[in-house]
């Protein structure tokens, strides 16, 4: 990818991660780049083309994250460190989830989650002591991801928060297995 194009995409990626698609404004991005709006249109004929480039960049980044997840031997601490390393990418995915009424965002979000789930389900099942029940492990993964994206922010997405989150999930599953008693 051309270095100039990549710079435009990286700035937009950060903005999208923080503010979602409503934050993507050609004037704002041009100002941050120190370039004119016509420079933006030199590389991207319109904002929709730019958004597609951001989504493709996100898919590329997700492939890197998934490969790192594949190398993890456990959820806590190894995968949690990967999640912290790729914090901006998680926040980008969060924006896709928030704005999933737009089909291109929904499709990108679901594709990445599906690819990631296939890779992490083994260590996920092990963490939850559900090695013999992969269907339940997948159900908990899907429910917890939905909840996860509702809760994360730039401020809360820390190792400590992730550690607590995974421990609470594990305790919840154990409680259900033991016949929850309030």
N, C-alpha and C positions, 0 to 999 in steps of 0.2 A: 504494500500500500504506500502511496506517495506520502512523504513526510508532512507536507502541508495539509493534505486531506486528513491524515491521522491527528494532527493538532486540533483541527476543527472538531473532529469526532470526540476526542478526549475531553475537550471543554464541554461539549454538549452532553457527554456521558455523565460527567460530574453534576451538571445542572439537572439532568433528568433524574439522577439518583437522589438529589436533594429535594427537588420541587415537582418532579413528574413532568408529563408532557406539556402542562400549562406554563412551565418555566422556559420552554424552548421558544425563544424569540430571537429572530435573526439580528435585530439591533443589539440585544444584550450580548449575544455570542460574539458578534463582530467587535463590539467594544472591548470585551475580554481578550480577544485575539489582537487588538490594536490594529484592526484592518477595517476596510469599508464594507458596507453591506454588499456592494457589487462583487467583492472578493468571495463572499459566501456563495453568491449565485454563479460565480465562475466554476466552482467545484460541485455545487448541488443546484440543479435547476429549480427546485422548489423545496419547501419545508417537508413535504411528504417523502421526497427522495432522501432527505437528510435523516428523517426518522427511520426509514428503512436501513440506512447505513448504521445508525445507532443500534438498531436491533441485531443486525448482522455482526456488529462488533461485540455485542453482548453475548451472542451465541458462540463466538470465538473465545471470549473470556470464560464462558461457562465450560467450554471443553477443557480449558486449562484447569479450572477448579475441579472438575469431575476427575481429571487424571490425578490430581493431587489427592482427592478423596479416595480414589482407587488404591492408593499406596498406604492409606491409613490402616492400622491394625486394630484400632479401637475408636470409639466415638469420643471418649473423654480420657486423655486430653488431646490426642492427635488430630481428630477431625475438627475439634473446637478451635485449635490453632489455625487450621486452614480457613475456617470461616472468618476468623479475625483478620487473617492476611488478606482476604478478599471481601472486606467489609463493604466497599463501594459497590461491588457487584451484587451483593445481597440486597443492598438498599435500592439498586436499580430493579432487581426482581420484585422487591416490595412495591415499587411504583407500578410495575406491570400488573401485579395482583390487584392493587387498588383500582386501577383503570381497566380492569379486564372486560368491561362492557364493550370495549373496542376490540374487535376480533383479532387484529394483528398483535395486540398486547397479550391477549388471552392465549393465543396460539403459541407465542414465544415462551410465555410463562409455563404453560403446560408441557411443552416439549423439553424444556430444561429440567423441570421437576421430575418428569418421567425418566430421563437419562440418569439423573442423579440418584433417584430411588433405586434403580436397577443396580447401581454400583454400591450403595451404602446399606442395602437391606440386610446383608449378612452381619455386619458389625452392629447394626441397629437392633436386629433380633437378639444378638448376643447381649447387648447392653440391657435390654428389657427382660432378659431371661425367657425369650419366646422363640428360641432356636427350633423348637419342635412345632411351632405354630406360625408359619410365615404369613398366613392370611391375616391373623391378628396383628402381627408386627407391621404389616403394610397398612392396615387400617389405622393403627396408632400413628404411624409415620404420616399418613395423609392428614389426619386430624390435627396432629401437632404442627405440621407445616402451615396449615391454615391459621392456627393460633399464633404461631411464631411470627408470621408476616404481619399480623395485626399489632404485635407488641414491639417489634424492633424499631429503633430510631438510631440516628447517629450517636446519640448520647448513651442509650441503653445497651447497644451492641458491644459488650465487653466480654472478656473471658469469664469474669466473675458471674455475670448475668447468665451466660450460656451454661456455665457449670451448674448454677442453681436450677436453671430451666430443665436440663437433662436429669438432674437428681429428682426433681419434682415429678417428671414424667415416669421415671423408674418407680418411684414410690407409689404413684397413682396406679400403675399397672399391677404392682405387687398387691396393693390394697384390693383391687378388683379380683385378682386371682384368689385372694384369701377370703373373699366374701365380705365386701365393704360393710363396716359397722361404724356408724357415726359416733 
